[in-house]
Amino acid sequence: MNTLRRRPLSVGPIRAFEAVARLLSFRAAADELHLTQSAISRQIRSLEVELDAVLFLRGTRHVELTGDGALLLRAVIPALERLDTGVRQIRQARGRKIVSVTTFASFSSLWLIPRLEAFQRFHPDIDIRISASDSLVDLDEPDIDLALRYCTPEQAPAGAERMFGETLTPAISPWLAEQIAQGQAPPLARAADLAGHTLAEEDNQLASTEYVSWRQWLRLHGQAALQPRRWLYFNFTYQQVQAALAGQAVTLARVALVAEHLARSELIEPFGATGRIDSPYAYWLVASSQGRTRAEVRQFTQWVLAQAELTRRAIGETGEAPSAISSTPHPDR
């Protein structure tokens, strides 16, 4: 009769197994773990001997999980996540304080990074790690403390804190404004005048695009059929702002993200307040469950919300910022 083995499994082979199962490649797993491919193979083989089971089907050019391998992987993933979280918390308690923030690239470039120096000046002992990604990052990831999201109130995760809403406005550079004033560029006094200019436009398939596009703005201003001199298409908001700052186009700017540019007259609203339109989208702060327990994360959260209050004032938004109550997030952009 076979006797069931009770010896605990070593962490090394488990790490190797998880990497190969995730990447479906012994070579890629070896590169990720900074080991040789033969070392990975030996660790997987030792694990298979220990379990008396085949975990992978090894083809000439591919690797595939067996049924036993899939069963083990379902147990390994949450176990390694809990282990990594515990190690991270111990290191943070004994080492430098780090706050990890995930947000989308344009928000990071236009709003967060320009303000960070102020936080670091008053909190020199806290390091900030920013992950700017235009794909939604799971807040259950052990290395994420805060997420700064962009979505409608109905799509905001439960417990999210509203930072500010979204208002859009046509914006141009002072150089282009001067060219217009001197008669060296077409006029820009009314919506129909946009026909003589280059427009920087959103170029993506996100649900929010219809609310932040020139087509929406033109429709609301009675110019649904207008065609500009030319279009410049960008898939990131900060690229549109850069094009406007360089005098290359009129952009439909997100006021909250360019409030400082407007205050410093680095961007100009040719139609003033009458050119502004609102969107149902807003910007939200979401703290992870593990992040809420740490003092440095709470300090950074309070600072972000204080900066958001300044932005609300700058864009003329008043009233309390309500918390979200639903739990379906929306991809960042």
Beta strands, then each sheet from edge to edge (+ up, - down):
strand 1: 56-58
strand 2: 63-65
strand 3: 97-103
strand 4: 126-132
strand 5: 146-151
strand 6: 161-171
strand 7: 198-202
strand 8: 230-234
strand 9: 250-254
strand 10: 277-287
sheet 1: 1+ 2-
sheet 2: 4+ 3+ 5+ 10- 6+ 9- 7- 8-
end
